[in-house]
Amino acid sequence: MLSIPVTHTLDAVLHALASEFSSLSATSTITHPTIAFNSPKGSKSAPEPRSGADNVAITGILTPSGAPLSLHYLVATAATPSTFQWTICGEKASLRMEGASFAVQMMPPKVFMAEAPRGGEQKGIYDSREEGSGKWKEIEVPV
């Protein structure tokens, strides 16, 4: 059942990055072999065997940049605080998006940014962080 939402999410990511895959590898598996359904009144059905993958991992190389992209789409359990997380790591800043749903077109995620230190001598991307840098700060995104 994940094939439709995974494809929609991947399409949105590739559209946002204005890119396509030049190579791609994917793995899917069933990690929770049974599923129970909740009724609108709060009761649960008896567990049923799951027939479709509930865990999909996709890794590939984007064109024309050559940047790697990894997407891991899985069924979140009650122990998972957010069901959508996307991190983009850059040399000058990184972005992290978190939300209650993979359907970001219906439930926009919160967006956070962490910036590298500014001014002075330019450090390498793997140098130690200075005080106050690399901390996630929520940013406003126009709707």
Salt bridges, closest charged atoms under 4 A:
ASP54 OD2 - ARG50 NE 3.32
GLU98 OE2 - ARG96 NE 3.00
GLU115 OE1 - ARG118 NH2 2.15
GLU130 OE2 - LYS123 NZ 3.75
